[in-house]
Amino acid sequence: MLLEKIELEKDEIILKLIRKHWFIIGIELFGIVLMMILPFLLILITSFFPELLAFTIMTNPPLVFYSLSLWLLLSLILGFTVWTHYYLDLWVITDRRVITIDQVHFFNRKVSSFRLERLQDIKVSINGIIPTFLNFGTLRAQTASALESNFMSTGLPDPREIQATIQRATDARLVVLQGRLVP
């Protein structure tokens, strides 16, 4: 569904689609699952130690049920927000340009692109033990544009391979453009 919205040029080929690393969404969803379990743990603790919070549970069960339902609903909404943000954030590398789609909120999306011949610098950084072992990091691309000249995304899987793919595509694009200029 998302790719149908991207208008490719005639004969433009998609080389690679990149979403954030699975560890990024895994950690975020793990935190949300812990958040969902927290009320049940509190109820379990109060059942073993009734002197802690038994007055609230015993005196008003509908309020506890309502609060628990509201907590679970908000946790699920947060979980779907995290999944939507993960699924809709995308880097599309074609043989002519790089398209970045950043889902900021549910109804706020930024789509940017730059042509490969305008690429000036591409930088990869992998900081930390877990990103090093799982091979994910930050990719920054700087273009020759006066307006929005930096494209950055964090948590991309195998950023060195992405950098190499963009470099190969840029080199191939420059060869094609130089071939058109020479009579």
N, C-alpha and C positions, 0 to 999 in steps of 0.2 A: 504494500500500500504506500509506503513512504517513497520507494524508488520510482513509482509511477508519477509522482509529483515533481521529480527532478527532470528538467528538460535538457536532454543531451543534444549536442550539435550533431549534424549529419555525419555519419561514420565515426562518431566518438565511441570509444570502447572503455568499459569499466574494467580497471585492472584489479582493484582491491576495495573491499568494504571493511571498515574497521569500527568495532564497538569497543567500549572500555573492557578491561580485563575482568574475568569472572570473579576474581578475588574482591574487587571493589564492591560489586553488588552483593556478594556473599557476606562481607563484613557488615554492610548496611542492613541487610535483611536479618542477620543474626542479632543485631542490636534491637530490631523491631520485634523479633520473636521473644527475646528476653523481656522486652517491655510488655508484651502480651501475657507472658507467664507471671509477671510480678504480682498482680492481684490474687491469682490463684495460690501463689506461695504465701502471701499474707494471710489468706483464709486458712491455709493448711497450718501455718504457724499458730494462728489463734485457736485452732482446734486442739493443738497439743498444749498450748499455754493459754487457757481461757482468761486468765487475769489481765492479759495485755490489751486486747481490743474486743473482748466478748460483749461489752455493753452495746457497741454499735451494731454488731451482727445480730444479737439477740433482740434488741429493741425495735429495729426497723429493717426487716429483711427486704421489703420492696425497694427501699432506698439503696441498699447494697446491690440488689439485682440490677437496678437502673444504672447505678454508677459503673458496675462491672460491664454492662452492655455498652454503655457509652465509651468506656475505656477501650474495649475490644473494637468497636466501630472506628474510633479514631486511629487505633493502631493499624487496622486494615487499610484505611485510607492512606496513611503514611506509607505502608508497604506498597500499595499500588502506585503511589506517587514515585517512590524510589524505582520501581520496576519500569514505569513509563519513562522516567528520565533516562534510565539505562538503555532501554530499547530504542528510544527515539534520538539519542545522541549518536551521531554517525560521522565518520570521515569517509568520503568517496574519492578514490584516486582513479582518474581516467587518464587516457593517453594525451590529453590536452590541458587538464586543469585539476585542481583539488577543490572539492566542495566539502565544507564543514557545516553540519547541522547541529545546533545546540538548543536543546529543549530546556528553556529556562523555567517555565511554569507550565501548567496544563494548556493554557491558551496563549503562550508567549514562546515563540520559536525564532531563533536567529539563524538564518542561512547565509553563509558567506562563501565566496569562491575566489580563487586566484588562478590565473593562467600560469602554466609551468614556465613559460619564457620570462615571466616577471619574478621568478624565485631568485632571491639573492643569497639567502642563508637558511640552513635548516639545522637545528640544534636538538640533540637528544640528551636528556638527563635522567639517570636512574639513581635515586637516593634512598638508602636504607637497606637493611638486611632482607626483609621480606620482598621488596621490589626486585632486588638483585637475584634472589633465588627463584622467584616466580617470573622474572623477566617482564616487568612492566614499568612504565615511566612516563615522563613528560616529553612532548614533542612541540617544538616552537619553529614556526616557519616565518621568515621575514621576506617581504616582497618589496618591489620597487615602486610601490604605490604611495601616493602622498596621504591618502586618507587612512584607512584601516590597514596598517602595514604589518601587523603581527597576528599570526594565527597560532593559538596555543590550546593544547588539550592535555589533561592529566590522566593517568591511569590507562594508557594505551598498551595493549599487549605487543611484545616484541618490537619496541620502538626503533631498534637499529635496522630491522628488516623493513619497516615502514619507510625509514629514511633512505635506505638503499633503493626501494621501489620508486620513491619519488625522484631520486637522483637519476635512476635509469630512464624513467619516463621523461624527465627534463632533458637529458642528453639526447634522447631519441627525438623529442619535439624540436630541439634546436637544430638537429641535423635536417629534419623535414623543412623547417623554415628557411634554413640556409640554402637548401636545394631549390626552393622556390625563388629566392632572390637572385641566384646565379643564372644568367641566361643560357 
